[in-house]
Amino acid sequence: MCSVGDSFDIELEGKLAPKNYVCKDCNNKFKGIGKNVKCPSCQSKNVEVK
Ligand SMILES: [Zn+2]
């Protein structure tokens, strides 16, 4: 059996999977996707990946 397509599925999930962020300004913890993540609480971009 040949399992073609597994790597594609993993790559797709990796791009869409949200990461856990912490806002350095208000200490809010949230999940974000993409590079330009803002804190949903205070709209700050001063966030880091947890
Ligand atoms: Zn914040």
mmCIF file of the protein (N, C-alpha, C, O) and its ligand, coordinates in Angstrom:
data_MODEL
# 
_entry.id   MODEL 
# 
loop_
_entity.id 
_entity.type 
_entity.pdbx_number_of_molecules 
1 polymer     1 
2 non-polymer 1 
# 
_entity_poly.entity_id                      1 
_entity_poly.type                           'polypeptide(L)' 
_entity_poly.nstd_linkage                   no 
_entity_poly.nstd_monomer                   no 
_entity_poly.pdbx_seq_one_letter_code       MCSVGDSFDIELEGKLAPKNYVCKDCNNKFKGIGKNVKCPSCQSKNVEVK 
_entity_poly.pdbx_seq_one_letter_code_can   MCSVGDSFDIELEGKLAPKNYVCKDCNNKFKGIGKNVKCPSCQSKNVEVK 
_entity_poly.pdbx_strand_id                 A 
# 
loop_
_entity_poly_seq.entity_id 
_entity_poly_seq.num 
_entity_poly_seq.mon_id 
_entity_poly_seq.hetero 
1 1  MET n 
1 2  CYS n 
1 3  SER n 
1 4  VAL n 
1 5  GLY n 
1 6  ASP n 
1 7  SER n 
1 8  PHE n 
1 9  ASP n 
1 10 ILE n 
1 11 GLU n 
1 12 LEU n 
1 13 GLU n 
1 14 GLY n 
1 15 LYS n 
1 16 LEU n 
1 17 ALA n 
1 18 PRO n 
1 19 LYS n 
1 20 ASN n 
1 21 TYR n 
1 22 VAL n 
1 23 CYS n 
1 24 LYS n 
1 25 ASP n 
1 26 CYS n 
1 27 ASN n 
1 28 ASN n 
1 29 LYS n 
1 30 PHE n 
1 31 LYS n 
1 32 GLY n 
1 33 ILE n 
1 34 GLY n 
1 35 LYS n 
1 36 ASN n 
1 37 VAL n 
1 38 LYS n 
1 39 CYS n 
1 40 PRO n 
1 41 SER n 
1 42 CYS n 
1 43 GLN n 
1 44 SER n 
1 45 LYS n 
1 46 ASN n 
1 47 VAL n 
1 48 GLU n 
1 49 VAL n 
1 50 LYS n 
# 
loop_
_struct_asym.id 
_struct_asym.entity_id 
A 1 
B 2 
# 
loop_
_chem_comp.id 
_chem_comp.type 
_chem_comp.mon_nstd_flag 
ALA 'L-peptide linking' y 
ASN 'L-peptide linking' y 
ASP 'L-peptide linking' y 
CYS 'L-peptide linking' y 
GLN 'L-peptide linking' y 
GLU 'L-peptide linking' y 
GLY 'peptide linking'   y 
ILE 'L-peptide linking' y 
LEU 'L-peptide linking' y 
LYS 'L-peptide linking' y 
MET 'L-peptide linking' y 
PHE 'L-peptide linking' y 
PRO 'L-peptide linking' y 
SER 'L-peptide linking' y 
TYR 'L-peptide linking' y 
VAL 'L-peptide linking' y 
ZN  non-polymer         . 
# 
_pdbx_entity_nonpoly.entity_id   2 
_pdbx_entity_nonpoly.name        ? 
_pdbx_entity_nonpoly.comp_id     ZN 
# 
_pdbx_nonpoly_scheme.asym_id         B 
_pdbx_nonpoly_scheme.entity_id       2 
_pdbx_nonpoly_scheme.mon_id          ZN 
_pdbx_nonpoly_scheme.ndb_seq_num     1 
_pdbx_nonpoly_scheme.pdb_seq_num     101 
_pdbx_nonpoly_scheme.auth_seq_num    101 
_pdbx_nonpoly_scheme.pdb_mon_id      ZN 
_pdbx_nonpoly_scheme.auth_mon_id     ZN 
_pdbx_nonpoly_scheme.pdb_strand_id   A 
_pdbx_nonpoly_scheme.pdb_ins_code    . 
# 
loop_
_atom_site.group_PDB 
_atom_site.id 
_atom_site.type_symbol 
_atom_site.label_atom_id 
_atom_site.label_alt_id 
_atom_site.label_comp_id 
_atom_site.label_asym_id 
_atom_site.label_entity_id 
_atom_site.label_seq_id 
_atom_site.pdbx_PDB_ins_code 
_atom_site.Cartn_x 
_atom_site.Cartn_y 
_atom_site.Cartn_z 
_atom_site.occupancy 
_atom_site.B_iso_or_equiv 
_atom_site.pdbx_formal_charge 
_atom_site.auth_seq_id 
_atom_site.auth_comp_id 
_atom_site.auth_asym_id 
_atom_site.auth_atom_id 
_atom_site.pdbx_PDB_model_num 
ATOM   1   N  N  . MET A 1 1  ? 0.845  -1.218 0.000  1.00 0.00 ? 1   MET A N  1 
ATOM   2   C  CA . MET A 1 1  ? 0.000  0.000  0.000  1.00 0.00 ? 1   MET A CA 1 
ATOM   3   C  C  . MET A 1 1  ? 0.868  1.252  0.000  1.00 0.00 ? 1   MET A C  1 
ATOM   4   O  O  . MET A 1 1  ? 1.900  1.316  0.669  1.00 0.00 ? 1   MET A O  1 
ATOM   5   N  N  . CYS A 1 2  ? 0.439  2.213  -0.741 1.00 0.00 ? 2   CYS A N  1 
ATOM   6   C  CA . CYS A 1 2  ? 1.178  3.482  -0.814 1.00 0.00 ? 2   CYS A CA 1 
ATOM   7   C  C  . CYS A 1 2  ? 0.334  4.594  -0.197 1.00 0.00 ? 2   CYS A C  1 
ATOM   8   O  O  . CYS A 1 2  ? -0.811 4.808  -0.595 1.00 0.00 ? 2   CYS A O  1 
ATOM   9   N  N  . SER A 1 3  ? 0.906  5.298  0.772  1.00 0.00 ? 3   SER A N  1 
ATOM   10  C  CA . SER A 1 3  ? 0.117  6.320  1.470  1.00 0.00 ? 3   SER A CA 1 
ATOM   11  C  C  . SER A 1 3  ? 0.534  7.714  1.031  1.00 0.00 ? 3   SER A C  1 
ATOM   12  O  O  . SER A 1 3  ? 1.115  8.480  1.800  1.00 0.00 ? 3   SER A O  1 
ATOM   13  N  N  . VAL A 1 4  ? 0.227  8.026  -0.218 1.00 0.00 ? 4   VAL A N  1 
ATOM   14  C  CA . VAL A 1 4  ? 0.533  9.373  -0.714 1.00 0.00 ? 4   VAL A CA 1 
ATOM   15  C  C  . VAL A 1 4  ? -0.511 10.367 -0.190 1.00 0.00 ? 4   VAL A C  1 
ATOM   16  O  O  . VAL A 1 4  ? -1.707 10.074 -0.191 1.00 0.00 ? 4   VAL A O  1 
ATOM   17  N  N  . GLY A 1 5  ? -0.062 11.518 0.247  1.00 0.00 ? 5   GLY A N  1 
ATOM   18  C  CA . GLY A 1 5  ? -1.005 12.538 0.713  1.00 0.00 ? 5   GLY A CA 1 
ATOM   19  C  C  . GLY A 1 5  ? -0.885 12.809 2.200  1.00 0.00 ? 5   GLY A C  1 
ATOM   20  O  O  . GLY A 1 5  ? -1.410 13.811 2.685  1.00 0.00 ? 5   GLY A O  1 
ATOM   21  N  N  . ASP A 1 6  ? -0.216 11.950 2.927  1.00 0.00 ? 6   ASP A N  1 
ATOM   22  C  CA . ASP A 1 6  ? -0.080 12.180 4.361  1.00 0.00 ? 6   ASP A CA 1 
ATOM   23  C  C  . ASP A 1 6  ? 0.698  13.461 4.653  1.00 0.00 ? 6   ASP A C  1 
ATOM   24  O  O  . ASP A 1 6  ? 0.289  14.266 5.490  1.00 0.00 ? 6   ASP A O  1 
ATOM   25  N  N  . SER A 1 7  ? 1.816  13.644 3.961  1.00 0.00 ? 7   SER A N  1 
ATOM   26  C  CA . SER A 1 7  ? 2.642  14.819 4.223  1.00 0.00 ? 7   SER A CA 1 
ATOM   27  C  C  . SER A 1 7  ? 1.896  16.104 3.872  1.00 0.00 ? 7   SER A C  1 
ATOM   28  O  O  . SER A 1 7  ? 2.074  17.128 4.530  1.00 0.00 ? 7   SER A O  1 
ATOM   29  N  N  . PHE A 1 8  ? 1.066  16.048 2.839  1.00 0.00 ? 8   PHE A N  1 
ATOM   30  C  CA . PHE A 1 8  ? 0.294  17.234 2.448  1.00 0.00 ? 8   PHE A CA 1 
ATOM   31  C  C  . PHE A 1 8  ? -0.683 17.629 3.550  1.00 0.00 ? 8   PHE A C  1 
ATOM   32  O  O  . PHE A 1 8  ? -0.832 18.806 3.876  1.00 0.00 ? 8   PHE A O  1 
ATOM   33  N  N  . ASP A 1 9  ? -1.344 16.623 4.115  1.00 0.00 ? 9   ASP A N  1 
ATOM   34  C  CA . ASP A 1 9  ? -2.301 16.894 5.182  1.00 0.00 ? 9   ASP A CA 1 
ATOM   35  C  C  . ASP A 1 9  ? -1.617 17.509 6.400  1.00 0.00 ? 9   ASP A C  1 
ATOM   36  O  O  . ASP A 1 9  ? -2.149 18.433 7.015  1.00 0.00 ? 9   ASP A O  1 
ATOM   37  N  N  . ILE A 1 10 ? -0.440 16.996 6.746  1.00 0.00 ? 10  ILE A N  1 
ATOM   38  C  CA . ILE A 1 10 ? 0.278  17.510 7.908  1.00 0.00 ? 10  ILE A CA 1 
ATOM   39  C  C  . ILE A 1 10 ? 0.698  18.957 7.667  1.00 0.00 ? 10  ILE A C  1 
ATOM   40  O  O  . ILE A 1 10 ? 0.596  19.796 8.561  1.00 0.00 ? 10  ILE A O  1 
ATOM   41  N  N  . GLU A 1 11 ? 1.171  19.243 6.454  1.00 0.00 ? 11  GLU A N  1 
ATOM   42  C  CA . GLU A 1 11 ? 1.604  20.611 6.143  1.00 0.00 ? 11  GLU A CA 1 
ATOM   43  C  C  . GLU A 1 11 ? 0.426  21.588 6.207  1.00 0.00 ? 11  GLU A C  1 
ATOM   44  O  O  . GLU A 1 11 ? 0.553  22.706 6.706  1.00 0.00 ? 11  GLU A O  1 
ATOM   45  N  N  . LEU A 1 12 ? -0.718 21.138 5.692  1.00 0.00 ? 12  LEU A N  1 
ATOM   46  C  CA . LEU A 1 12 ? -1.903 21.986 5.694  1.00 0.00 ? 12  LEU A CA 1 
ATOM   47  C  C  . LEU A 1 12 ? -2.367 22.279 7.116  1.00 0.00 ? 12  LEU A C  1 
ATOM   48  O  O  . LEU A 1 12 ? -2.741 23.405 7.443  1.00 0.00 ? 12  LEU A O  1 
ATOM   49  N  N  . GLU A 1 13 ? -2.337 21.254 7.947  1.00 0.00 ? 13  GLU A N  1 
ATOM   50  C  CA . GLU A 1 13 ? -2.752 21.455 9.336  1.00 0.00 ? 13  GLU A CA 1 
ATOM   51  C  C  . GLU A 1 13 ? -1.794 22.397 10.061 1.00 0.00 ? 13  GLU A C  1 
ATOM   52  O  O  . GLU A 1 13 ? -2.214 23.214 10.880 1.00 0.00 ? 13  GLU A O  1 
ATOM   53  N  N  . GLY A 1 14 ? -0.497 22.274 9.750  1.00 0.00 ? 14  GLY A N  1 
ATOM   54  C  CA . GLY A 1 14 ? 0.478  23.129 10.392 1.00 0.00 ? 14  GLY A CA 1 
ATOM   55  C  C  . GLY A 1 14 ? 0.256  24.596 10.091 1.00 0.00 ? 14  GLY A C  1 
ATOM   56  O  O  . GLY A 1 14 ? 0.475  25.453 10.947 1.00 0.00 ? 14  GLY A O  1 
ATOM   57  N  N  . LYS A 1 15 ? -0.181 24.889 8.870  1.00 0.00 ? 15  LYS A N  1 
ATOM   58  C  CA . LYS A 1 15 ? -0.400 26.285 8.497  1.00 0.00 ? 15  LYS A CA 1 
ATOM   59  C  C  . LYS A 1 15 ? -1.660 26.851 9.142  1.00 0.00 ? 15  LYS A C  1 
ATOM   60  O  O  . LYS A 1 15 ? -1.732 28.038 9.462  1.00 0.00 ? 15  LYS A O  1 
ATOM   61  N  N  . LEU A 1 16 ? -2.645 25.984 9.325  1.00 0.00 ? 16  LEU A N  1 
ATOM   62  C  CA . LEU A 1 16 ? -3.927 26.459 9.835  1.00 0.00 ? 16  LEU A CA 1 
ATOM   63  C  C  . LEU A 1 16 ? -4.039 26.356 11.347 1.00 0.00 ? 16  LEU A C  1 
ATOM   64  O  O  . LEU A 1 16 ? -4.949 26.923 11.952 1.00 0.00 ? 16  LEU A O  1 
ATOM   65  N  N  . ALA A 1 17 ? -3.112 25.633 11.949 1.00 0.00 ? 17  ALA A N  1 
ATOM   66  C  CA . ALA A 1 17 ? -3.229 25.417 13.386 1.00 0.00 ? 17  ALA A CA 1 
ATOM   67  C  C  . ALA A 1 17 ? -2.955 26.702 14.154 1.00 0.00 ? 17  ALA A C  1 
ATOM   68  O  O  . ALA A 1 17 ? -1.929 27.344 13.926 1.00 0.00 ? 17  ALA A O  1 
ATOM   69  N  N  . PRO A 1 18 ? -3.842 27.089 15.054 1.00 0.00 ? 18  PRO A N  1 
ATOM   70  C  CA . PRO A 1 18 ? -3.612 28.276 15.868 1.00 0.00 ? 18  PRO A CA 1 
ATOM   71  C  C  . PRO A 1 18 ? -2.537 28.035 16.914 1.00 0.00 ? 18  PRO A C  1 
ATOM   72  O  O  . PRO A 1 18 ? -2.377 26.924 17.418 1.00 0.00 ? 18  PRO A O  1 
ATOM   73  N  N  . LYS A 1 19 ? -1.803 29.094 17.232 1.00 0.00 ? 19  LYS A N  1 
ATOM   74  C  CA . LYS A 1 19 ? -0.774 28.994 18.267 1.00 0.00 ? 19  LYS A CA 1 
ATOM   75  C  C  . LYS A 1 19 ? -1.236 29.751 19.501 1.00 0.00 ? 19  LYS A C  1 
ATOM   76  O  O  . LYS A 1 19 ? -2.053 30.668 19.425 1.00 0.00 ? 19  LYS A O  1 
ATOM   77  N  N  . ASN A 1 20 ? -0.702 29.349 20.615 1.00 0.00 ? 20  ASN A N  1 
ATOM   78  C  CA . ASN A 1 20 ? -1.033 30.028 21.862 1.00 0.00 ? 20  ASN A CA 1 
ATOM   79  C  C  . ASN A 1 20 ? -0.141 31.246 22.036 1.00 0.00 ? 20  ASN A C  1 
ATOM   80  O  O  . ASN A 1 20 ? 1.085  31.145 22.003 1.00 0.00 ? 20  ASN A O  1 
ATOM   81  N  N  . TYR A 1 21 ? -0.775 32.405 22.222 1.00 0.00 ? 21  TYR A N  1 
ATOM   82  C  CA . TYR A 1 21 ? -0.031 33.651 22.416 1.00 0.00 ? 21  TYR A CA 1 
ATOM   83  C  C  . TYR A 1 21 ? -0.317 34.227 23.793 1.00 0.00 ? 21  TYR A C  1 
ATOM   84  O  O  . TYR A 1 21 ? -1.346 33.947 24.407 1.00 0.00 ? 21  TYR A O  1 
ATOM   85  N  N  . VAL A 1 22 ? 0.614  35.031 24.252 1.00 0.00 ? 22  VAL A N  1 
ATOM   86  C  CA . VAL A 1 22 ? 0.410  35.788 25.482 1.00 0.00 ? 22  VAL A CA 1 
ATOM   87  C  C  . VAL A 1 22 ? 0.721  37.246 25.191 1.00 0.00 ? 22  VAL A C  1 
ATOM   88  O  O  . VAL A 1 22 ? 1.770  37.570 24.635 1.00 0.00 ? 22  VAL A O  1 
ATOM   89  N  N  . CYS A 1 23 ? -0.192 38.114 25.567 1.00 0.00 ? 23  CYS A N  1 
ATOM   90  C  CA . CYS A 1 23 ? 0.018  39.544 25.381 1.00 0.00 ? 23  CYS A CA 1 
ATOM   91  C  C  . CYS A 1 23 ? 0.926  40.068 26.487 1.00 0.00 ? 23  CYS A C  1 
ATOM   92  O  O  . CYS A 1 23 ? 0.679  39.831 27.669 1.00 0.00 ? 23  CYS A O  1 
ATOM   93  N  N  . LYS A 1 24 ? 1.984  40.788 26.092 1.00 0.00 ? 24  LYS A N  1 
ATOM   94  C  CA . LYS A 1 24 ? 2.916  41.312 27.092 1.00 0.00 ? 24  LYS A CA 1 
ATOM   95  C  C  . LYS A 1 24 ? 2.359  42.556 27.786 1.00 0.00 ? 24  LYS A C  1 
ATOM   96  O  O  . LYS A 1 24 ? 2.827  42.943 28.857 1.00 0.00 ? 24  LYS A O  1 
ATOM   97  N  N  . ASP A 1 25 ? 1.368  43.167 27.170 1.00 0.00 ? 25  ASP A N  1 
ATOM   98  C  CA . ASP A 1 25 ? 0.813  44.399 27.745 1.00 0.00 ? 25  ASP A CA 1 
ATOM   99  C  C  . ASP A 1 25 ? -0.240 44.125 28.810 1.00 0.00 ? 25  ASP A C  1 
ATOM   100 O  O  . ASP A 1 25 ? -0.225 44.731 29.882 1.00 0.00 ? 25  ASP A O  1 
ATOM   101 N  N  . CYS A 1 26 ? -1.159 43.203 28.504 1.00 0.00 ? 26  CYS A N  1 
ATOM   102 C  CA . CYS A 1 26 ? -2.253 42.964 29.460 1.00 0.00 ? 26  CYS A CA 1 
ATOM   103 C  C  . CYS A 1 26 ? -2.265 41.528 29.971 1.00 0.00 ? 26  CYS A C  1 
ATOM   104 O  O  . CYS A 1 26 ? -3.153 41.142 30.730 1.00 0.00 ? 26  CYS A O  1 
ATOM   105 N  N  . ASN A 1 27 ? -1.264 40.728 29.546 1.00 0.00 ? 27  ASN A N  1 
ATOM   106 C  CA . ASN A 1 27 ? -1.126 39.352 30.034 1.00 0.00 ? 27  ASN A CA 1 
ATOM   107 C  C  . ASN A 1 27 ? -2.284 38.455 29.611 1.00 0.00 ? 27  ASN A C  1 
ATOM   108 O  O  . ASN A 1 27 ? -2.538 37.421 30.231 1.00 0.00 ? 27  ASN A O  1 
ATOM   109 N  N  . ASN A 1 28 ? -2.975 38.852 28.563 1.00 0.00 ? 28  ASN A N  1 
ATOM   110 C  CA . ASN A 1 28 ? -4.086 38.062 28.058 1.00 0.00 ? 28  ASN A CA 1 
ATOM   111 C  C  . ASN A 1 28 ? -3.561 36.872 27.253 1.00 0.00 ? 28  ASN A C  1 
ATOM   112 O  O  . ASN A 1 28 ? -2.649 37.015 26.439 1.00 0.00 ? 28  ASN A O  1 
ATOM   113 N  N  . LYS A 1 29 ? -4.141 35.710 27.490 1.00 0.00 ? 29  LYS A N  1 
ATOM   114 C  CA . LYS A 1 29 ? -3.756 34.518 26.740 1.00 0.00 ? 29  LYS A CA 1 
ATOM   115 C  C  . LYS A 1 29 ? -4.818 34.225 25.693 1.00 0.00 ? 29  LYS A C  1 
ATOM   116 O  O  . LYS A 1 29 ? -6.013 34.203 25.987 1.00 0.00 ? 29  LYS A O  1 
ATOM   117 N  N  . PHE A 1 30 ? -4.360 34.001 24.459 1.00 0.00 ? 30  PHE A N  1 
ATOM   118 C  CA . PHE A 1 30 ? -5.314 33.765 23.382 1.00 0.00 ? 30  PHE A CA 1 
ATOM   119 C  C  . PHE A 1 30 ? -4.653 32.934 22.299 1.00 0.00 ? 30  PHE A C  1 
ATOM   120 O  O  . PHE A 1 30 ? -3.443 32.707 22.323 1.00 0.00 ? 30  PHE A O  1 
ATOM   121 N  N  . LYS A 1 31 ? -5.476 32.477 21.333 1.00 0.00 ? 31  LYS A N  1 
ATOM   122 C  CA . LYS A 1 31 ? -4.944 31.730 20.206 1.00 0.00 ? 31  LYS A CA 1 
ATOM   123 C  C  . LYS A 1 31 ? -5.005 32.591 18.962 1.00 0.00 ? 31  LYS A C  1 
ATOM   124 O  O  . LYS A 1 31 ? -6.006 33.257 18.698 1.00 0.00 ? 31  LYS A O  1 
ATOM   125 N  N  . GLY A 1 32 ? -3.920 32.569 18.199 1.00 0.00 ? 32  GLY A N  1 
ATOM   126 C  CA . GLY A 1 32 ? -3.862 33.373 16.991 1.00 0.00 ? 32  GLY A CA 1 
ATOM   127 C  C  . GLY A 1 32 ? -3.296 32.583 15.828 1.00 0.00 ? 32  GLY A C  1 
ATOM   128 O  O  . GLY A 1 32 ? -2.556 31.617 16.012 1.00 0.00 ? 32  GLY A O  1 
ATOM   129 N  N  . ILE A 1 33 ? -3.658 33.016 14.614 1.00 0.00 ? 33  ILE A N  1 
ATOM   130 C  CA . ILE A 1 33 ? -3.148 32.391 13.400 1.00 0.00 ? 33  ILE A CA 1 
ATOM   131 C  C  . ILE A 1 33 ? -2.488 33.463 12.543 1.00 0.00 ? 33  ILE A C  1 
ATOM   132 O  O  . ILE A 1 33 ? -3.023 34.560 12.384 1.00 0.00 ? 33  ILE A O  1 
ATOM   133 N  N  . GLY A 1 34 ? -1.328 33.139 11.994 1.00 0.00 ? 34  GLY A N  1 
ATOM   134 C  CA . GLY A 1 34 ? -0.659 34.065 11.092 1.00 0.00 ? 34  GLY A CA 1 
ATOM   135 C  C  . GLY A 1 34 ? 0.474  34.803 11.775 1.00 0.00 ? 34  GLY A C  1 
ATOM   136 O  O  . GLY A 1 34 ? 0.815  34.520 12.924 1.00 0.00 ? 34  GLY A O  1 
ATOM   137 N  N  . LYS A 1 35 ? 1.059  35.760 11.052 1.00 0.00 ? 35  LYS A N  1 
ATOM   138 C  CA . LYS A 1 35 ? 2.233  36.462 11.576 1.00 0.00 ? 35  LYS A CA 1 
ATOM   139 C  C  . LYS A 1 35 ? 1.853  37.748 12.303 1.00 0.00 ? 35  LYS A C  1 
ATOM   140 O  O  . LYS A 1 35 ? 2.464  38.093 13.315 1.00 0.00 ? 35  LYS A O  1 
ATOM   141 N  N  . ASN A 1 36 ? 0.860  38.449 11.799 1.00 0.00 ? 36  ASN A N  1 
ATOM   142 C  CA . ASN A 1 36 ? 0.479  39.721 12.407 1.00 0.00 ? 36  ASN A CA 1 
ATOM   143 C  C  . ASN A 1 36 ? -0.658 39.508 13.401 1.00 0.00 ? 36  ASN A C  1 
ATOM   144 O  O  . ASN A 1 36 ? -1.812 39.854 13.146 1.00 0.00 ? 36  ASN A O  1 
ATOM   145 N  N  . VAL A 1 37 ? -0.295 38.930 14.536 1.00 0.00 ? 37  VAL A N  1 
ATOM   146 C  CA . VAL A 1 37 ? -1.298 38.614 15.542 1.00 0.00 ? 37  VAL A CA 1 
ATOM   147 C  C  . VAL A 1 37 ? -1.446 39.780 16.511 1.00 0.00 ? 37  VAL A C  1 
ATOM   148 O  O  . VAL A 1 37 ? -0.460 40.320 17.013 1.00 0.00 ? 37  VAL A O  1 
ATOM   149 N  N  . LYS A 1 38 ? -2.689 40.156 16.761 1.00 0.00 ? 38  LYS A N  1 
ATOM   150 C  CA . LYS A 1 38 ? -2.960 41.201 17.742 1.00 0.00 ? 38  LYS A CA 1 
ATOM   151 C  C  . LYS A 1 38 ? -3.675 40.603 18.948 1.00 0.00 ? 38  LYS A C  1 
ATOM   152 O  O  . LYS A 1 38 ? -4.381 39.601 18.841 1.00 0.00 ? 38  LYS A O  1 
ATOM   153 N  N  . CYS A 1 39 ? -3.476 41.233 20.077 1.00 0.00 ? 39  CYS A N  1 
ATOM   154 C  CA . CYS A 1 39 ? -4.211 40.848 21.264 1.00 0.00 ? 39  CYS A CA 1 
ATOM   155 C  C  . CYS A 1 39 ? -5.675 41.241 21.088 1.00 0.00 ? 39  CYS A C  1 
ATOM   156 O  O  . CYS A 1 39 ? -5.962 42.402 20.798 1.00 0.00 ? 39  CYS A O  1 
ATOM   157 N  N  . PRO A 1 40 ? -6.604 40.306 21.254 1.00 0.00 ? 40  PRO A N  1 
ATOM   158 C  CA . PRO A 1 40 ? -8.022 40.617 21.075 1.00 0.00 ? 40  PRO A CA 1 
ATOM   159 C  C  . PRO A 1 40 ? -8.565 41.493 22.190 1.00 0.00 ? 40  PRO A C  1 
ATOM   160 O  O  . PRO A 1 40 ? -9.642 42.075 22.055 1.00 0.00 ? 40  PRO A O  1 
ATOM   161 N  N  . SER A 1 41 ? -7.842 41.591 23.271 1.00 0.00 ? 41  SER A N  1 
ATOM   162 C  CA . SER A 1 41 ? -8.314 42.354 24.415 1.00 0.00 ? 41  SER A CA 1 
ATOM   163 C  C  . SER A 1 41 ? -7.926 43.833 24.313 1.00 0.00 ? 41  SER A C  1 
ATOM   164 O  O  . SER A 1 41 ? -8.770 44.711 24.490 1.00 0.00 ? 41  SER A O  1 
ATOM   165 N  N  . CYS A 1 42 ? -6.648 44.106 24.027 1.00 0.00 ? 42  CYS A N  1 
ATOM   166 C  CA . CYS A 1 42 ? -6.171 45.492 24.017 1.00 0.00 ? 42  CYS A CA 1 
ATOM   167 C  C  . CYS A 1 42 ? -5.630 45.910 22.648 1.00 0.00 ? 42  CYS A C  1 
ATOM   168 O  O  . CYS A 1 42 ? -5.111 47.018 22.506 1.00 0.00 ? 42  CYS A O  1 
ATOM   169 N  N  . GLN A 1 43 ? -5.743 45.038 21.639 1.00 0.00 ? 43  GLN A N  1 
ATOM   170 C  CA . GLN A 1 43 ? -5.318 45.327 20.267 1.00 0.00 ? 43  GLN A CA 1 
ATOM   171 C  C  . GLN A 1 43 ? -3.815 45.560 20.155 1.00 0.00 ? 43  GLN A C  1 
ATOM   172 O  O  . GLN A 1 43 ? -3.353 46.118 19.160 1.00 0.00 ? 43  GLN A O  1 
ATOM   173 N  N  . SER A 1 44 ? -3.053 45.146 21.151 1.00 0.00 ? 44  SER A N  1 
ATOM   174 C  CA . SER A 1 44 ? -1.614 45.339 21.114 1.00 0.00 ? 44  SER A CA 1 
ATOM   175 C  C  . SER A 1 44 ? -0.949 44.277 20.233 1.00 0.00 ? 44  SER A C  1 
ATOM   176 O  O  . SER A 1 44 ? -1.390 43.129 20.179 1.00 0.00 ? 44  SER A O  1 
ATOM   177 N  N  . LYS A 1 45 ? 0.108  44.682 19.553 1.00 0.00 ? 45  LYS A N  1 
ATOM   178 C  CA . LYS A 1 45 ? 0.901  43.717 18.782 1.00 0.00 ? 45  LYS A CA 1 
ATOM   179 C  C  . LYS A 1 45 ? 2.076  43.203 19.592 1.00 0.00 ? 45  LYS A C  1 
ATOM   180 O  O  . LYS A 1 45 ? 2.882  42.417 19.094 1.00 0.00 ? 45  LYS A O  1 
ATOM   181 N  N  . ASN A 1 46 ? 2.174  43.634 20.813 1.00 0.00 ? 46  ASN A N  1 
ATOM   182 C  CA . ASN A 1 46 ? 3.262  43.226 21.690 1.00 0.00 ? 46  ASN A CA 1 
ATOM   183 C  C  . ASN A 1 46 ? 2.935  41.878 22.319 1.00 0.00 ? 46  ASN A C  1 
ATOM   184 O  O  . ASN A 1 46 ? 2.697  41.774 23.522 1.00 0.00 ? 46  ASN A O  1 
ATOM   185 N  N  . VAL A 1 47 ? 2.929  40.829 21.461 1.00 0.00 ? 47  VAL A N  1 
ATOM   186 C  CA . VAL A 1 47 ? 2.560  39.495 21.931 1.00 0.00 ? 47  VAL A CA 1 
ATOM   187 C  C  . VAL A 1 47 ? 3.695  38.527 21.641 1.00 0.00 ? 47  VAL A C  1 
ATOM   188 O  O  . VAL A 1 47 ? 4.531  38.775 20.772 1.00 0.00 ? 47  VAL A O  1 
ATOM   189 N  N  . GLU A 1 48 ? 3.715  37.437 22.367 1.00 0.00 ? 48  GLU A N  1 
ATOM   190 C  CA . GLU A 1 48 ? 4.722  36.417 22.117 1.00 0.00 ? 48  GLU A CA 1 
ATOM   191 C  C  . GLU A 1 48 ? 4.060  35.041 22.088 1.00 0.00 ? 48  GLU A C  1 
ATOM   192 O  O  . GLU A 1 48 ? 3.020  34.819 22.709 1.00 0.00 ? 48  GLU A O  1 
ATOM   193 N  N  . VAL A 1 49 ? 4.693  34.117 21.345 1.00 0.00 ? 49  VAL A N  1 
ATOM   194 C  CA . VAL A 1 49 ? 4.191  32.759 21.254 1.00 0.00 ? 49  VAL A CA 1 
ATOM   195 C  C  . VAL A 1 49 ? 4.528  32.031 22.555 1.00 0.00 ? 49  VAL A C  1 
ATOM   196 O  O  . VAL A 1 49 ? 5.666  32.062 23.024 1.00 0.00 ? 49  VAL A O  1 
ATOM   197 N  N  . LYS A 1 50 ? 3.553  31.398 23.107 1.00 0.00 ? 50  LYS A N  1 
ATOM   198 C  CA . LYS A 1 50 ? 3.760  30.690 24.366 1.00 0.00 ? 50  LYS A CA 1 
ATOM   199 C  C  . LYS A 1 50 ? 4.214  29.284 24.076 1.00 0.00 ? 50  LYS A C  1 
ATOM   200 O  O  . LYS A 1 50 ? 4.448  28.508 25.002 1.00 0.00 ? 50  LYS A O  1 
HETATM 201 ZN ZN . ZN  B 2 .  ? -3.371 42.708 25.439 1.00 0.00 2 101 ZN  A ZN 1 
# 
